């Protein structure tokens, strides 16, 4: 395989001149540029990008850790990250982990080996303590409330917005309220469940375990929610769904269970996806696309930063 010295020899110029041509240096005579380009074509020379990145000390690559791509929640985040990255001439390396710690560790090791410049973690299984051990190798940004972690993060106050949604249902006359979650061990899910427990205690309402439906994230999970509730002697009159996808699944399946929305069951979704607008679902609007842009911008900062993003309860026709 031809090297840069072979190109320089064939073109009759110095190695430094070849390097300037390869890097589009403005102060190289045109005849030398043409000679170098001709020599590259004849030798089949290909630049060693790894060597170039090593010399520059950066790759212009940002890693993005997420459990899966086939859900609007994560796809909107990635779109936002991509938009901001493109503006700054960065490319993305996506790590779809399925919440497997080994896959997440591979992304952290890529950062350690300088194969990426920084890492955005949209959702995780690995502990914060482990992640913090890699911060010396590059910026790591989280999409969660990281508390006192030395890492940068952007977060939505899920405790507050869940309490707000519960209060809205309570004010509408609902006293038996359930909710759906995906992972019980997720940071956001823990905050929502704590808000739920605290709200019931404040209002003097009973906690009923069967009103909490787990492992809900996709549209098809909506029917499973109704199936589980159908076995209860006394069903909740309102539900806060994990996401608009689950809320939509509940609404679509409701006729076959003889349930009228919102008369028999009021529904609040999360995230304000396109499907929520199409089906007029009351939801907690989370600006995921904008959050994605902010997550990328944090990777460029030299200092640690923490930022809360405001959300809003969007009132439509399912409550």
Secondary structure as GFF3:
##gff-version 3
##sequence-region A 1 319
A	DSSP	alpha_helix	4	11	.	.	.	ID=ss1
A	DSSP	alpha_helix	15	22	.	.	.	ID=ss2
A	DSSP	alpha_helix	30	43	.	.	.	ID=ss3
A	DSSP	alpha_helix	49	56	.	.	.	ID=ss4
A	DSSP	beta_strand	61	66	.	.	.	ID=ss5
A	DSSP	alpha_helix	72	87	.	.	.	ID=ss6
A	DSSP	beta_strand	91	96	.	.	.	ID=ss7
A	DSSP	alpha_helix	101	112	.	.	.	ID=ss8
A	DSSP	beta_strand	118	121	.	.	.	ID=ss9
A	DSSP	alpha_helix	128	132	.	.	.	ID=ss10
A	DSSP	three_ten_helix	135	137	.	.	.	ID=ss11
A	DSSP	beta_strand	139	143	.	.	.	ID=ss12
A	DSSP	beta_strand	152	155	.	.	.	ID=ss13
A	DSSP	alpha_helix	158	171	.	.	.	ID=ss14
A	DSSP	beta_strand	177	180	.	.	.	ID=ss15
A	DSSP	alpha_helix	187	203	.	.	.	ID=ss16
A	DSSP	three_ten_helix	209	211	.	.	.	ID=ss17
A	DSSP	beta_strand	212	213	.	.	.	ID=ss18
A	DSSP	alpha_helix	221	230	.	.	.	ID=ss19
A	DSSP	beta_strand	238	240	.	.	.	ID=ss20
A	DSSP	alpha_helix	244	253	.	.	.	ID=ss21
A	DSSP	three_ten_helix	254	257	.	.	.	ID=ss22
A	DSSP	beta_strand	266	270	.	.	.	ID=ss23
A	DSSP	alpha_helix	274	278	.	.	.	ID=ss24
A	DSSP	beta_strand	283	285	.	.	.	ID=ss25
A	DSSP	alpha_helix	288	299	.	.	.	ID=ss26
A	DSSP	beta_strand	306	308	.	.	.	ID=ss27
A	DSSP	beta_strand	312	314	.	.	.	ID=ss28
###
